[in-house]
Amino acid sequence: MSRNDCHNDTIRRTPPADVSRLSLIWRWIWGKTDLNGISRARGGPAWNPLLAHCLDTAAVTGALFDCYLAANVRARLADAFGGGCAATARRVLMFLAALHDMPGKVQPAMQRRFPDGTDRNDPELTAAGRQWARTIESFGLSLNHWHADVPHAHVTAYYLPGLLGCRCKRCINALPGTPGTPTARHEGLHTLAHLLGGHHGHIPEASRVLRADCALPPIWHDLHAGLRDELARLIGIDLDTLPDLINPQRPAVLVLMAGLVVHSDWIASDESRFTYRTPDTSPDQWWHDAQDQAATAIRELRLTRWDPPPATWRRMLPATPRPRPAQQAVIDAAPTGPVMAVIESNTGSGKTENALWLAHHLARTCGYHGFYLAQANRAASEQQTHRAAEFLATTLGGRRQANLALVHGTASAAAVTQELLDAAAGPATLADLINLTDCDDPQGRAVLDAWFLAHGRGLLSPFGVGTVDQIALAAQRSRHWFLRLYGLANKTVIIDEAHAYALFQQELLGAAISWLADAGASIIILSATLTDTIRQPLIDAWCQGHQTTPTGDTPTGPITFIDTTGHTRSIIPKTTRAPKLRTRLLLTPDPGPQQLAERLLTQHPHGITTIVRNKVEPTAALYQAAIDAAHRHGWRRRDILCLHGRFFERDRARKQARVLRLLGPHPDPQHRSTTRNPHRPDRFLLIGTQVLEQSLDYCADHFYTDLAPWDLVEQRRGRQWRHWLNRPHLRRHTPLLHVLWTPTSDGLPDPSGPYEPYLLAATWHLLNQRMPARSILRLTTPRDTHPLLKALYDLPPETGNDPIHHLLNTLYKLWQKTLAEEQQEARGRILRPFGTDGTPITVADLATGTSHGDPDDPNAPLHLTARSRLGTPTINAVGLYQHPGKPTRTWDSKGTLPADLTPHHTTRQPDERRHQKREILLNTVRIPASWFRGANALPPPHTWTINNPGALKNHPALLLNPDGRPVDPRLADLNYSPYTGLSHTRTDQDMP
């Protein structure tokens, strides 16, 4: 059957079922209990029949298929579950998703949970459970049959293949009385059953499924068959032809199916959107209501594809109304099908705008429902969320609103998240929520529904901005790991700062890219400094996902397109008269915090001066030295700011917002291309760590940096070339970059720090070699900078007898060993869609268990836990203040923000719970794991408790006096200041 030739006889309705004793029983099979009182509060029943929930899930699946899934995802699901016909696959998928809880919940151990497990503090529920049990018993259905209480999802996985037509020996034995002799195992049905068995997050191993045999009496099997037949009747499924349609061969289909079922179940389980049904109404009415409520839920959650109208560059990106040559080159050569695009250009050259334009183009040509913009860290993600919101405002067309989620561990605490929530809560009409073809005002609005703030839901939003960790975790075993791939597969995935990730992360990204390629997604890679050793493996991963190899042009950049056949096109933009990026560079020994502070304050009395340090401790020490000397040199304290990763989120966000307001572009996007930032001060000193390298859109007049690998130095120097309107002197003067290094006794650089020692020493040597005697090195991008990058990463160190040669060769061997260990660590964790010989992965390879836990869980086994980065995870502690003589604790040292620690119920008090969670995250601080080791180790974090912890019961709590000293005497070595962050006075251990 062709994809477009869907015959009516492939799916036919069976005659309406007779209202018999059995049908009455399965209407009474319990599915959900009104534990939160939502149903009863609106006059509904205290429990919901299982069949009703199954129908709700089926209806959501159909609505998602119609409105949410990308075109390529629908096509792959059509091949796997509809013989190539999308209409057939839609109904089959609805039916299969409906079976996620059946037969798993149709067995005594699960059914007993209603009368035995209801809240004894809710007399109404208790009475309803007892009445329900008496009714069930009146039908002759006993709940006293004993069997092991196994997960109901595993019971579904055990019985479902036989229920749907598999007649292998195991399935016949599982269903007593099944006629006929055993036949070959239907692998498609067993694969499907395992996927449905993972709808609570862990696809089960075969051995666990085999232990789910409940040895049920025949009446329970009759109920399974009756429910199956009723679902088939209502949805319109021919059970005789169904097994022939189920053929999930492609690896991506496995994760897409698993993700679609979980997504549908989560929405259908939302009691605020789906009403409970009563057994005295017809299942036909249940099905009608389910479809209406599913359509409403999808509309209200804005789970609809982008479907953008045509638009010019000027219309989409008014802040840069005329595309630059590199941007125009992408426009001219833009592909029409799924693609990997690699865009390499300098910091501030407009790569992000290029990627957003291309995402818009691919949504139109490939039918993606949106995009995900991945950043190196949380701060950068928050900033880019504003940028994405501005872009959506001009590209949504008639669809007035779209969900834009910030996706990282503390996203719900971010100010931009609150802004998006507030935008969603504003006045809206039906026209705001649907895609209109005609609209007087085409201006759209990015919003966020609170539904997406729950764990694991951020990537389900059609549009998202977040950390690259979400992609790195997507191909590793953990609870609901497949949901990340499912959410990303429907999007154009943009990976920014691709050069900034260690080999461990590069391997993880490569595996995820292979999965996304197999699913039909498009990938855009952005980087200012991409080496061959990073670029080529990413391209290979894309080709592996398409089961091909790269052909065509050598991918040398600056723009490279790779299609689904592996054909590679390298594009060089037309020449431009734009000024070349020239930089003067000076290697300077670090004089120490006091002398360096004096130099910064006296030599740069005007303009914006930035210094990026590699560690927090030197950053705080330099800031304190500058503050101590400020008054002496006529500086105000407020003109000096310290920013790093060891502040409370509340303080970090405030500092970050101030930097953007003062040092960024014009706050109004409409004026950024024509007008200077009116808030830019005459002078400012910004001292920070690597968060100043990748996180913030600002520019500096004078720049200092600690010695770092050359690609990071080049990234930092880009801050001197951003926002020319703020710094017109750039057209007359070449900026000077000071690279600070620490000499050892023999005059060589000290390679210690957070970066690989070889890369630090080799960067120093490469720059020192090129440095003119008693002069300044002059560099032009890309003429001089790319050879430096190649020499650092792609070539071994030169041989020689000088001390620097011995140092480099020794460190190089250690670096190669580290790289091998990182690669081995990554490859031991990742799942790839295909083996090295091209063999597709099977559902057995996707199995996980509770020991895998959640990603980056510091309490889970490190060898089983999905990791987004190597190194011991940091410990998160929640800070709050205790004021002498006052019982109330506060979130701030001044006592103006009372800390509400009362436990709030997730469902019954959602607004209070969400606000409280945000406040907790805003006062969270990351503590280096090294502080809990060694001679001056802090006490274990689980012992950081306070009296009456309430909502902080499971959080390490750092209770502080107003002056920042801990109340707990065991933590006397710690101190917190909103100016310098958290410090440990007796340790030299550090984190960046």
N, C-alpha and C positions, 0 to 999 in steps of 0.2 A: 504493500500500500504506500502510495506517495504521501508526503507530508500534507499536501493540499487536497487529497482525495479521501475524505472521511466518510465511509459508508455508514448509513443509518443502522445496518444490521449488525455492526460490531458491538453496539451497546443497545440493548432493548429492555424495556420494562417488563418485569414479571407481573402477573395479575395481582391485584390488591390482596393482602393476606386476610384470612378469615379471623374474626374476633373470637379467638378460642381461649381456653384456659391458659395455654402456654403464653399467648400474646399478652394476656393480662399480667402474667408473672413478670415478663421482661419489661413491661412498663413500670413495674415496681422495683426493679433492680436499682439499688442506690448508687449514686455517682459522687455527689458532693454535699457537704453540710454547710448550713448558713452560720458558720462560726462567728462571723463578724456582724451579724444582724442586718446586713444590707438588704437581703431579700424581704425579710419580715418588716423592715422599716417602711417599705413601699407597698405593704399588703400582700406580699408573696409568701410562698411556702417555706418551710424550714429545711427542706432538702430538695435536691435536684436529681431526677432519674439519670442513670448513666447514658441511656440512649439520647437524651436531650443534649447532654454535653458532647457526645460523639457527633451529633448533628451540627452543633455550634462549631466544632472544630472543622468539620467538613466544609461548612459554609465559609469560614474564614479562609481555608485553603483555596477555595474557588475564587474568592475576592482577591487574594494575594496574587494568584495566577493571572487574573485579569488586569490588575492595576499596578502591581508592585514588581513582579519579577522582570528582569531584563530580557530582551528578545533572545539573546543567545542562551540564557538559562532555560527559558521556556522551550527552546528548540532541543536542548539536550534532554530535558525531562520528557519531551514528546517522543524522542527516540527510545527512551528507556521504559516508558510506561504507556505509550499510545501507538506503537508501531509507526511513529513518524507523524501522527495526526495530533495537532495541539488540542482540538476539541475532545478527542477521545482521552488523551492524557489528563486533561483537566478533570474529567469525571472520575477517572481511575485514581488520581491523586487525592481527590476529595474522599473517596471511599476508603482508601488506604490510611489516610490521616485520621479518619473517624475511628479506625480500629486500634488506635494507639493504646486505649485503655480496655480493649475488649479482644480476647477473653480475660485479660489480666485481672480485672476487678470483679469478674463474674465467677467467684469462688468463695467458699465459706469464710476463709480467714479475712478476706477484705470486706465482705458484707457485714461481718460481725462488728467492724469498726464503727458503724453508725450507732447501734444501740449501746455498745460497750465503751466507745471512745469519745462520746460527746462530753462537752464541758459541764461538769456537775454543778458549776456555779450558774448555769443557765437552765432553770427548771423547765422552761418552754421547750428547749432542745431535747432535754432528757425525756420529757413526755412524748415528744414527736418520735424519738428513736424507739421507745417502747411500743408505741402504737404501730409504727412501721413493722417491728419485729412480729407483732401479733398477726398483722395482715399477711406477712410472708409465710408464717407458719400455717395460716388458714388455707393457703394454696398448697400445702403439703411439702413445702421446701424447707429442709432442715439446715440450720446453720451450725449444727454440732459436729459435723464431720471434721475429724482432726487431720491436719497435715501441717508440715513445716510452714511457717509464715515467711515466705520468700518474697522478694520484691515483685510487685504486680507486673512491672514492665518485663521482667524475665519470664513470668507466666505467659504473657502475650507472645513473647519470642518463642516459647516452647510449643504452644498449641496452634499458633496462627498458620504455619505452612500447611498442616494437614487440613485445617478448617477451610483454606482457600484452594485446596485441590492437590497438594503434593501427596503422592502415594508411595513414598519410600518406606522402608521397613520401620524406621523410627517413628514416622508420622502415623502409620497404621497402628503401631503399638500404643501410641499416645491417645488414639481415639478408638476405644473398644467398640466392637460391632461394625467397624468399617469394612464393607465388602471388597472383594477382589484380592489379587495377589500383589506383593510389593513390586514397584517399578523403579525406574531411575529417580534419583533425588532431583527435585526441581531447585536448582541452585538460586534462581532468581527469587523464589518465594522465601527461601531460608535467609538469603541476604536481606531481603526486605524486613523479615521478622526481627533480625538482629538490629536493624536500624531503628525500628519502632521500639525495640527493647531498650534503646538508649535515650528515650525522650526525657528522662530525668537527668541527663548529662553524661552518662557513661555507657557507651556501647558495650554490651557484655561479652565476655569470652564464651566460647562454646561450652566449656566445662560448667560454667555458672548457669547457662541456659538448661543444660541437661539435668541440673539439680532442681529445676523448677517444676518437675512432674508432681502434681498434687493428688494423683490417684483419685480423681473425682468420680462420684456416682454418676450414672448415665443421665440423670435429669439436668445436671449442670452442662453436660455436652449438648443436650437438646436446647438449652437456653442459649448457648453459644451459637448454635446453628440458627435459632430463631432470630436472634439479634442481627446476625450476619445477613440473613435473608431480608429482614426489614430494612436494614441500611441499604442493601442492594436495590430493593424496590423503590425506596424514596429517592435515592441518588440517580438511579437508572443504570444499573450495572448488570451485564449478563455474566453470571458466575461461571458458565461453561467456557466462555472464551477468555475470561480474565487471565488465567495462567499464561496463555500465549502472549499476552501483552506485556508481561513483567520481565524485563531483560536488562537489569542495571549493570552494564559492562564497563562503561567509562568511569574511571575513579572519581572524577568530580561529581558525578551523579550521586554517589554515596553520601558525600557531605551535603550536597544540595538537598537531597531528600530528607536527611536527618535534620538539617536546619529548618526546612520548611515545616516539618511536623512540630518541632519545638516552638517555632514562631507562631504557628496557628494555635497550638494548645495554650500558650501564654495569653494570647489575646482572648481566646474563647473562655478562659478561666477568670477573666476580669468581670467580677460580679456587678460592677458599676455599669457595664455595657451590655451584659447578657442576663436576661431574667431567668429565674428558675421556673420549670414547668411542673404541672400536676398530672398524675396518672389518669385523671378522668377526662383529659382532653386528648384529641387525636394526635398521633405522631405526624400526620400530614400537616397539622397546624403547627406543631413544633418545628417542622422543617421550613415551613413558610416564614415563621417568626425568626428562625435562625438566619436565614438568608437576608432578611431585612436588617436585623441587628448587626450582622457581619458587614454589610455594606456601609452602615452608619459608622461602625467602629473604624473601618479602614479610612473613611472620609475624615472623621474627627482626628484620627492619629496622623493624618496626612501621609499615609503610606501609599503614595502614588508616584508613578514615574515622572521624570522631569518634563519630557515632551516640550522642549523649548522652541519658541518661534525663531525664524531667521533674524539675525541682528548684526549690525556693523560693529567693528572694533570700537569705534567712538561711542556707540550706544552702550556696549557692554562695559567698557573701561573708560569712563569719562575723565578719570584722573590722568590718563596718558592717551589723549585723543588720537595721536598719530603713532602707529606701530613703528618701532625701531627696526633696523635692517634684519636683526636676528628674528624678531617677532614676525616680520613680513615673510621671511623665508619659511617659517612654519605654516603660515596662512597659505602660501602659494603651493606648498608640497603636502598639505594635510591629507592623510589617507582616509579612505571611506570605510574600512573594516577594522576589526580588532588589531591593535598595534602595541608594540613597545616603542616608546619615544624616549630618547636620551638627549637631554638639552644641557649643554655645558657652556657657561659664560660667567662673567665676573659677578661678584656680589653687587646688588643694586642695578643689574642690567635689565631686569624685567622678566626673569625666568618664571616667577609665580604667575604673572599676568599671562604669559605664554601658555602655561599649563592650564589655567582656568579657561582660556579661549579654546584650547584643544579639548578640554572636557566637555564644553558646550557643543563643539562640533561633533564629538563622538557620541554624545547623547542623541543628537539628531540622526546620525548615520547608523548607529549600532543599537539604539534603544536602551541605553543604560538608564537606571533610575536616578542617578546622581553621581557624586564623587566623594572620595575620602582623601584629605590632604594630610599626609603624615609628616610630622616634624621631629626634630632630634630630642626635644624636651618639652616639659609642660608649659613653661613660660612662652616659648615660641608658639605652641599650639594655641594658647589663649589669645596671643596677638593676631595670629592668622585667622582666628575665628571671626574677628571683626572684619578682616579683609574679605573673607568668604561671604559674610553677611552683606557687605556692600556690593559684591558681585551679583549675588542672588537678587538683590533689589532691582537690578537692571535687566535680569535675564529670565525671570520667572514668567514673563508674559502675562497672559490672562489669569494664570493661577496665582492668586494674591499672596498665599502663604505657603511656606515649605519648612519642614523640620530640619534644623541644623544643630547637630549635637557636638559638644566638646567631649572628647573621649580620652580620659586618662584617670588615674587613681583618685584624684581629688577634684574632678571636674565639677561636682556639685557645689563646691565651695567657691568656684571662680565667679568673679563679678559678671563676666560675659554670659555665663550660664543663667544667672539671675535676670539679666537683661532680656535674654531670649524667652525665659519663662514669663516675665512680665509682658512681653510683646504678645505672647499667646493668650494671656488673660485679658487683653484689651478687647474693646468692642469688636464684634465680628458678625457678619451675616453669612447666610449660606453661600453667597457669591464669593466670600473670602476663602471658602474651604474647597471649592471645586474648580476644575479647569474650564474657564469660560473662553469661548472663541472670540468674543468681542468685548472690549472693555475700554471705557473712556480714559481710565487712568491705569496704564500698564505697570506702574511701579509696584513691585512685589515687596514682601517682607519676610525675613528669616525669623522663625519662632522656634520654640521647643515645648513639646508636651512633656509633662512631668513623668509620664509612663516610661520614657527613655532613660530616666536617671537610675532605674533599678539595675542591679548587677547584671552585666552581660547584654544589655539592650542597646547600648550606645551605637554600635556598628549597624544596627537594624534601621537606624534613621537613614533616609535616602541621601542626606548630605551630612558629612562629618568632617571634623578637623581634630586631630589628636596626635598622640605620640607614635613613633614608628614601632614601639614595643607591641602595639596591637597587631601589627603585621608579623613581627618576629615570633609572636606566640601562636599565630594562626595554624602553624604546621607542627605543633607539639602536643603530645597527649596531656590533657587536663580536663576538668569538668566542663562540658559544653564547648570543647575546643573547636568542634566543627561549625559552631554558630558564627565564629569570627569569619571563617572562609565563606560561609553562606552569605553573610552581610556584605563582605567585600566583593564577592563574585558578581554582584549586580551593579557594580560601579566602575568608573574610571578611578584607578588607584594612583595617587601622586606621591612619590617618595622624595622628599626634599633633603638637602644636605647629604647626599648619598656617600660622599667621601668621608663623613664623620663617624662611621660605624666600624667597630672592630671586626676582625675576621669572624669571630663567633657570631656576631649579628649578621654579617654578610651571608654566611652560610644559611642562617635561619631565613633571611629575606629571600635567598635563592629558592629554597624549598617552597615558600609561600607563593612566589612568583610562578613556579611550575604548576601548582594547584590552580591558581587564578587563570593562567593561560589555558589549562584544560577546561576550565569552566566558561571561557569565552570573554573574560574581562580584558580591559586594556590597562597598560602600565605606563606611567610617565616618570622618568628618572631625572631629577634636577641636581646639578652640582656645579660648583665653581672650579673645582680641582679634582677631576676624576682620572685615576691612573688606569693603565691597561689591566693591571691585576685586579681591579674592582669592576671595571666596565665589562670585560669579556665574560667573567663568570655569571653576571646578571643576564647578559644576552644568551649565554648557553642555557641558563635555567628557563628562560622564556621558550627557547627552542625545544628543550626537553619536554616541557608541558605540551607542546604541539607535536611531539614525536617527529622532530625534524632536526636539521643541523643548519648553522648559519651559512649563507651563500651571498655572493654579490660583493659590495664594497667592503673594504677594511674599515671598521668603525672607529675612525679617528676624530669624529666630531667636527665642529661643535654641535651639529644637530644630526642625529641618527634615527632612522625609522627601521624597525624590523617587523615584517608582517607575519602572518600565521604559517607561511611556508618557510620561514627563515631568511627570506630575501632581505638584504640589508642595503639601505640607501644612506650615504653620508652627504650632508648638504652644507655648503659653505655660503653664508649670507653674502650679499653684494657689499662691496666696499662702502665705507661711510666716512664722512669728514668729522665724525665725533672725536673729541679729544682722546688721545691714548692715555691709558692709566699708567702714569709714571710715578714711581715712589723712590724716595731716598731712604736708605736703610743704614743704621749705625748699630754695630754690636757694642754694648756698654756693660762693663762689670757692674753688678748690683752693689751699690754702696751701703745697703742696710736701710731700715725704715726711716730713721731720723734724717739722714743726709738726703735720701730720696725725696722725702716730704719737703725738705727745704728747697730742693731743686725744682720740684713741681710748682710750689707756691711762688717762687721768685722768678723763675725763667718763663712762666706762662701766666702773666697777670691778666691776659685777655684771651678770650676764646674758650672752647670746650676741650678739656684735657681728660683723656681716659687712660687708665692703666689696668691691664688684665693680668692677674696673678694666677699661678697654677694651683695654689692651695688656699684654704680658708684662713689659716693662722697668719701667714704673711699679709693677707688682705686686711684682716682686722688690725694687725699691728701697724700697717702703713696708714690706715684710716685714723687710728688713735694718734699717731705721730703728727699727721696733718692737722688734726683738730687741736692738738697741744700747741702747734706753731701758728695756727691760723690768725689769731688776733694780732700777733706780733707783725704779721705781714699784711694786715689790713683786710683779711678774708673773713667772711661771715660763716658761722657753722652751717647754716642752711644751704650754703653753696658747695658743700662737700657731702657726698653721699657714698655709702658702702652697700654693696649688693652681692649676695652669694646664696648658696643653697641651704644654709643652716639657720634661717629665720622661721618664725611662725609664718604660716601661709598668709595670715592677715597683714603682717608687716611687710612681707615680700611683695604682696600684691600692691600695697600702697606705694612702696618705693618704685616698683616697676611702672605704675601708672604715672608717677611724677617724672620719671625719665622720659617716657613717651611724650608727655605733654610738653616738656621743656626742650628736649633734644631731638624729637622726631620731626616728621614732615608737618605741613599745615594740617590742623585737625579736621578741616572740611575737605573731603575727597574732591569736591568740585574745584578747589583752588590749589591743589598740590602741585600741579604742573605749571602754575603761573605765579605763585605767591609764597614768600618766605614765612616760616612759622613765626607768628607774632609774639609767642611766649618765650622765644629763645633768649636766654640771659646773655649778658656781656661776658661773663666768665662762670665756669663751673668745673668742679673736679669730681670725676666719677671713678671710683675704685671698686673693682669686683673680680670675680672669678670667671670661669668659662661661660657662665650665664650671659655675660656681655658679648660673647662671641657669636652665639646662634639665636638668642632669644628675642632680642629687641630691635626694632626698626629705628635706629638713631644714627647720628653721624657725629664725628669728632674732628676738631682742628689739629690737636696734638695727641699722639698715640704712643703709649708705652706697652710693651708686652713682655712677660717672662719668656724665656726660650721654650719653644714648643716645636713639634714636628712641622716641617715647612708648610704642609697643606693647611694647617691651622693658623700659622702665622699669616699666610696669604689671605685666609678667610678674615682674620682680624684687621688686616690692613685695608680691607674693603670698606671698613667704617669711615675711612678718610675720603671715600669716593661716593658716598651716598648723599642724596638731597643737595645738589649743587646750589639750588636757590638759597639755601641757608648759609652757604659759604662761597660767595662770588669770588673770593681771592684764589680759589682753586685754578681759575683760568690764568692766573699770573704766577702762582707759586706751586712748586712740586712738594707735596706733603712729606714730612720726615717721620719715619717709624723707628723708635728706639727699641731694640731687642736686648733685654737684660739677661745676663747670665752670671753664674757663680763660679769663679775660678777655683780650682784645687791648688795644692801646693806646687804642683809641677806645671801650672798654667793651663791645664786642660779643663774643659767644662765639667762641672759636677752633673752627672746624668741622672741623679735621683729625682723622684717626683712621681706624679700620677701617670706619666706617659712612659712608653717603652724606652729604656735607657739608650738603645742603639739609635733610635730615631732622633732623640735629643742631641746626642753626640754627633751624629752624621749631619744633622741640620746645621749645627754650629760650624762643623768643618767645611761644608759646602759654601756657607756664607763667608767664612773667614778666608777661604781660598780665593774668592772673587773680590774681597775687600781691597781697594787700593790702599797703598801705604799712607797712613796718617790722613785718610780721607773718608769719604762716604760712598757707599755702594749705591749705584743708580740702577733701578730695575724697571723694565717696561713689560706689561702684560699684553699678550701671552709670550712674546718673543723670549724673554729671559726666565720667566717663572716656570713654564712647562718643562724645560730641560732640568731644572732643579728638582721638580717632582719626579721625573723619570729616574734621575740619578739616585734619589732617596729610596724609592720603593721597588724599582724594577732591576737595579744593577747591584751586584755585590760590592763591598768596599774595596778600594784599591789597596794593593799590597805596598809595603815599604818598611823601613827600619825605624821611622820616627815613633815617638811615644803615641801620637794620635793614631797611627796605623795599627799599632798593637791594641790600643783601646777599642778601635772600631771593629777589628776582626774578632776580638774576644766577645764584644757585645753582640755582634752580628750572629755568631753561633748560638748565643742564648736566645736571641730574638727568633731565629728559625725554629728552635725547640719550642718556644712559646707558641708560635703560630701552629706548629703541628699539634700541640696539645689542645689549642682552641678549636682547631678543625675537627679533631677527634671527639672533643666534648660536644660540639654541635651536631656532628653526624650521628652520634649515639642517641640523640634526642629527637631528631626531626623525622617526620614522615614525608615521603615523596610519593607522588601519584604513580610513578613508574619506577621499576627497578633499573639497574644499570644495563640490563639486556632488553629494556623496553616492556617488560612484563607488567601489566596493570596490577596495582595493589588490590587486595581483597578486603572484605569486611572484617575478616579475622585479624588483619593487621591494624585495624582501627580501634580495637578493643582497649578500654581503659577501666580503671577501678578506683575505689575511694582513696587508695594510697597515693594516686596521682594528685588529688586535691585541686586547689585553685592555683593559678600561675603565680610565681614569685612569692609563695607562702613561706616565710622564714621558719615556720614550725613543721613543715613537711620535709620528708627525705629529699636531700638535694639531688640525689641521682635519679629521682622519679619526677620531681617537680619541674613543670615547664618554666624555663628561665628566659627572660628577655635580654639579660646582660649577665656577664660573668662577674665574679666577685661576690663576697658575702652580702646578702641584702641588708640594707640599712634598717634600723629599728625606728618605728614611728611612735612618738610619745605625744600626749596631749597636755599642753601647758595651761594652767589657770592660776589665779592669784587668790591668796588668803590675806585678808586685811585685819590687822590687830583690833580686837574688840568688836568685830563684826562677824556674824555667823554666815553671811552670804559670800559665796565665792564669785569671782568675776573673771571675764575673759581678758580684761585689760588691767594694767597696773594702777590706773587712776580710779578704778572702781565704778566706772560709768556703764559697764556692760555686764549685768548679772548673768551668771551661768546657770541656765536651766538644765539640771541633770535628771529631772523626772523622766522615767522611762515612758515613752509614748508608743502606742500601738501602731504598727505599720499601716494597717488598713483602716482602723477606726479613727485614728488621728493622723492622717497622712500629712497635712500641712505642718502640724507641730513637729512631727517626726522629721520631715524634710528640713525644716528650719533648724532644728537641733543638730542634725547631722552636718549641715553646712557650718554651723558655729564650731562644732568639734573639729572639722577639717581645717577651718581657718586658724585654729590654734594648735595645729599639728606641726611638729618639727622632726626632721630626720636626724637620727643620731648614728654616727659611724659605728659599725659592729666592732671595730678595733678598740673602742672605748670600754668594751666589756671583757677585754682580755689583758693579760700582763699583770705587772706588779701593782699598778694603780687602777685595776679594773673596777668598774662600777658594778653595783649589785645587779643580779639578773633582772631584766625588764619586767618579768611577771610579778616581781615583788614590789614594783612601784605602785602602791595602792594608797587610797585615801579613805577616810571614813565616809560612809554613805555615798559610795561612788555612783549609784544610779546608772545612768546611761554610759558611764565610763567603766562599768564593771569589767569589761574584757579589753580595756585599753591601759597600757602603761601611762600613769598620770604623773606629771611633773608639777607639783604644787609649789608655787613661788611666793616669796614675800614681795611687797611692792617694789623693793630695790633690786629684784631679780635673783636674790639668793634663795636656794631651795629650802623649804621648811624641813624636809627630811634630812637629818644630820648625816646620813650615809651618802648623800649627794652633795656634800659641802664643796667638792671640787668643781662643781658646775656653776655657771652664772649665765643669766640671760639678759641681754640688753636689746631694746628695739633699734639701737644704732649699730651694734656690732654683731648681734646674733648670739647663738649659744656657744659657749666656750668651756673648755676643760682645762683647768689651770695646771694640772700635773701630768699632762701627757704630751708627747710629741707625735703621737699618731694623728693622721689627718685624712681627710677626704676632699676631693675637689668641690 
